[in-house]
């Protein structure tokens, strides 16, 4: 792990610090202090395979760590505790349960849960951990994704990277806003399911600068309705030119332009945000680590709030 967290060393004075100089490798969850950023790698993509996608995302966590390492630290109180990776040696469903237990410990300690995927089957695991730590509270989910991920589970297949929100909805009312949804990536059945479950959404075509007031309103309504906020990002929401290394590339996906960064930072500013993950970075399909670099940059934005 220490071989991953490396970067340019300009000095030991805090003014010179980069992220790798503030990382603490941990095994004791009792060491987590309120507002610490707590990192887990979700080295799993069995759900992608089951969903007939292109596997390889399980190799992303260390690539993302490496791309995070060299960012400058902007907050004097910044702490990042890295608890390593969890893999799917036990199979997907037991791994999701084990992972949820780890997330629960983080939230109970008032830490900020950060997860580097892995496939988007991380959503159900991450949410389950938050729910277990926040009984009786309303949890809002903002999903930045081209897909609803609300497919009904096929009992012959099991949970996949595309069933997370269907699984969440089976546990009760779902409070979610999906940003970047593509009409050409979701069947009418998936749209119908979204409407049935009350899943709110913003189409990719609606994300442009002049429309930001409307987008902000939907984001603010979602956040206001909740006690805590969980943000999940599937990298296939982005245009394949800037995110080629994903399971399902989006050739007309959104761009990480000024309009997107404005709405994204607006979400990050919420004091209710306690958990964030990035999913579907596939290093074996990436070009010049474009997807990994973008994903790392989005994570780093949370560190800079």
C-alpha positions, 0 to 999 in steps of 0.5 A: 500500500505504501508503494501506491501512496507516493508523490512529489515531496516538496517539503514537510511543512503543511503548506507543501503537503500533498495527499500522500503525505496525509494518508494513514493506513488503518485497521482499527475503526475506533481510531476514526474521528468525526469528519475524517475521510475514510477510504475503502477500495471495493475491488469487486466486479462480479456484478459487472460480469453478471450484468454482461459488462466488460470486467476489469473494474476490480483492479481500479482502487489502487490506480485511483489511489495513485492518481489521487496521491499528488493532489495538493492538500488545501485544508489544514485539518485534512485526514485520510484513513485508508482501510485497504480493499475488500475483494469478492473471494466469498462471492458477491452477496456475502462481500456486499454484506461484509462491506456494508458492515465496514461502512456502518462502522465508519458512519457510526464513528462520524467519519466520511465514507469514501469508496473507490470501486469496483463495479456499480454493485458497490451502490447497494453495499454502500447504501446498506452500510449507511442505512444500518448506521442511520436507522429511522433517518431519511437517506437521499441518494444522488446517482450521477449515472447514464443508467437507472440501475433498477433492473429486477433481480433474476433469481438465476443470476443474482444481484448485479451492477444494474440491480442496486436501486431495485434492491434499495427500493425493496427495503422501503421508500427510495429517495433518489435523484439520478443525474445524467440519465441517457434515453438511449441507455435505458429501456421503457421498462427501466423508465417505468420502474423509475416512475413506479419507485418515485426515482427522480431524474435529470436527463443528460440532455438537460445538463447545460449552463442555462438550465442550471437553475432548474437542475439546482432546484431538483438537487436542493429539493432532494437534499432538503427532503433528507437527513443524510446524503449519499453520492454515487458516481458511475463513470460511464455517465461521461463521454467516452472521449474523457472516460473511455475506460468503463464497462459501458462507454457512453459516446454521447455522455456528459462532459466534465465542463463548467456546467457539470462542475458547478452542479457537482460542487453544489452537491458537495457543499451540502453538510448532509453529505456523508458518503461518496463512491466512484464506480466502473473505472476499468484500467484495462480499457482506459487510455492514458488513465483518462478515466482514472484521472477524472475519477480521482479529480472528482473525489479530490473535489470533495476534499477541497470543500 
